[in-house]
Amino acid sequence: MYGVRLIPEGTLKGVDEATLKLADGSTAGLTLHTFDGTIPQLRRSLDRSLDAFFDLLPGAENEDVETFGE
């Protein structure tokens, strides 16, 4: 799961812990990241975050990383 929410600067009051409820009845934590800056800075931060997500993705084969990674 990966999601993005853009909000205007200065409107965020706080961030609470997020919990996913899975179909088998168990729960899992969801890591939340916040980024701020100019549009180019936001793009770079998001790119780095997505790269890290795919590096940690279970089942990513070396061939996939070599073909699609940078």
C-alpha positions as CSV (number, residue, x, y, z in Angstrom):
1,M,0.0,0.0,0.0
2,Y,1.3,3.4,-0.9
3,G,-0.6,6.6,-0.7
4,V,-0.1,10.4,-1.0
5,R,-2.0,13.2,0.5
6,L,-1.2,16.8,-0.4
7,I,-2.3,19.6,2.0
8,P,-1.6,23.3,1.9
9,E,1.3,24.5,4.0
10,G,0.5,25.4,7.5
11,T,-2.7,23.4,7.7
12,L,-1.3,20.2,9.3
13,K,-2.0,20.2,13.1
14,G,-0.7,16.7,13.8
15,V,-0.3,13.1,12.7
16,D,-1.5,10.1,14.5
17,E,-0.4,6.5,14.2
18,A,-2.1,4.5,11.4
19,T,-3.3,0.9,11.7
20,L,-4.3,-1.3,8.9
21,K,-7.0,-3.9,9.5
22,L,-6.3,-7.0,7.4
23,A,-8.8,-9.5,6.0
24,D,-7.6,-12.3,8.3
25,G,-8.5,-10.2,11.3
26,S,-4.9,-9.1,12.1
27,T,-3.6,-5.6,12.2
28,A,-0.4,-4.0,10.8
29,G,1.2,-0.6,11.4
30,L,1.5,1.9,8.6
31,T,4.5,4.2,8.4
32,L,3.6,7.8,7.7
33,H,6.1,10.2,6.1
34,T,5.7,13.9,5.8
35,F,7.6,16.0,3.2
36,D,7.6,19.7,2.8
37,G,9.3,22.1,0.4
38,T,9.1,23.5,-3.1
39,I,7.6,21.4,-5.9
40,P,11.1,20.2,-7.1
41,Q,12.0,19.3,-3.5
42,L,8.8,17.4,-3.0
43,R,9.4,15.5,-6.2
44,R,12.9,14.5,-5.1
45,S,11.6,13.4,-1.7
46,L,8.8,11.4,-3.2
47,D,11.2,9.7,-5.7
48,R,13.6,8.7,-2.8
49,S,10.6,7.4,-0.8
50,L,9.3,5.3,-3.7
51,D,12.8,3.9,-4.4
52,A,13.1,2.9,-0.8
53,F,9.7,1.3,-0.9
54,F,10.6,-0.9,-3.9
55,D,14.0,-1.8,-2.4
56,L,12.1,-3.3,0.6
57,L,9.3,-4.9,-1.3
58,P,9.2,-8.6,-0.6
59,G,9.5,-10.7,-3.8
60,A,11.5,-8.2,-5.8
61,E,13.8,-10.3,-7.9
62,N,17.3,-9.1,-8.7
63,E,16.3,-9.1,-12.4
64,D,13.4,-6.7,-11.7
65,V,15.7,-4.4,-9.8
66,E,18.3,-4.5,-12.6
67,T,15.7,-3.9,-15.3
68,F,13.5,-1.3,-13.6
69,G,15.7,0.1,-10.9
70,E,18.1,3.0,-11.3
